[in-house]
Structure formats: C-alpha cells, structure tokens
Amino acid sequence: MAATGQRVDPFRAFNFIVTIVGLREPVSFTECSGLGSTTEVLDGPRPLGGVGGGTGGHTRLPGKTTFTDITLKWGVTDSTELWQWRQDIVNGNVVRRNGSIVVFDLDNHTERARWNFVNAWPSKWEGPALSQKGDIAIATLVLAHEGLTSFTTTKA
C-alpha cells in the first residue's frame, strides 16, 4: 500500500521498449531479460573495539560488483543491423553502445520505469530455430555491458 492508502499495482512485463543508441532502425524486441547485478561478499577480520564494541571475529564486506548480461529476443526481419553489430565484434571492431529498457503504463502508454545500460556490445548472437510449425523466427542477442546507471520510476 502507498502512503495514501491506495493500492500500487506492479508494472506489466510486456509493455516495454529497448532503445540502443546508434541503431538506424527501431527493433521491436519480444523479450528482454538479465537486468541484474551481483556484489561479491568478502569475509574479513573485525577489529577489536570496532562497531558495536567488537570483540574480534569477522565482518562481511562488499567486493567487486558485476552486471548480468542482457538478453534480447526479436522476430527476424530483413533488417541486418543487429547482425552487423555482432559481426563487427567477430571481426575485431568493438563498437560499444548505450541504451535503455523502458516500461510503459498499460492504460495511457506513459513511461513508468527506465534502466539505462552503458558500453554494451553483443557477445552472442543466436539465430532462430527453424521448423515446419509456422512459428515466428526468433533471434537472440546477448549484450555484455559495464553497468546499469540508473533505475527510475514515475507516477502514473
């Protein structure tokens, strides 16, 4: 419950866009996953007389933070822009791009949440599984990046 007593509903996961700076053509991604970070936990000695009248023992400290790769899926079209970005990496030309993942309100399509990622580059491309079923051909691109710079929310 919000402070005003009104119920706060969670955001819907399907109403989103992913923007990548430098792409000429918009891509309608069908899935985006991997927004996350992990900080290593280091165990160290606690000094005598430390916080809380320390008696020695150990303390847990934050170590190195790493960010989870972002995985994007989309229906294959005649656009080759994402394929070419990946091929640049394969050919030794690292092109890093910034971008955003934006979640929208279902009712009026206003921005509700945003995560910005920095210095991303495609570490993996996976083509679609092909079959005679008539399904949409879905490709996958995995982005390595150097961090999520912000998470913001806005009121509807």
C-alpha positions, 0 to 999 in steps of 0.5 A: 500500500502507498502512503495514501492508502491506495493500492500500487499495482506492479508494472506489466512485463510486456509493455516495454521498449529497448532503445540502443543508441546508434541503431538506424532502425527501431527493433521491436524486441519480444523479450528482454531479460538479465537486468541484474547485478551481483556484489561479491561478499568478502569475509574479513577480520573485525577489529577489536573495539570496532562497531558495536564494541567488537570483540574480534571475529569477522565482518562481511564486506562488499567486493567487486560488483558485476552486471548480468548480461542482457538478453534480447529476443526479436522476430527476424526481419530483413533488417541486418543491423543487429547482425552487423553489430555482432559481426563487427565484434567477430571481426575485431571492431568493438563498437560499444553502445548505450541504451535503455529498457523502458516500461510503459503504463498499460492504460495511457502508454506513459513511461513508468520505469527506465534502466539505462545500460552503458558500453554494451556490445553483443557477445552472442548472437543466436539465430532462430530455430527453424521448423515446419510449425509456422512459428515466428523466427526468433533471434537472440542477442546477448549484450555484455555491458559495464553497468546499469546507471540508473533505475527510475520510476514515475507516477502514473 
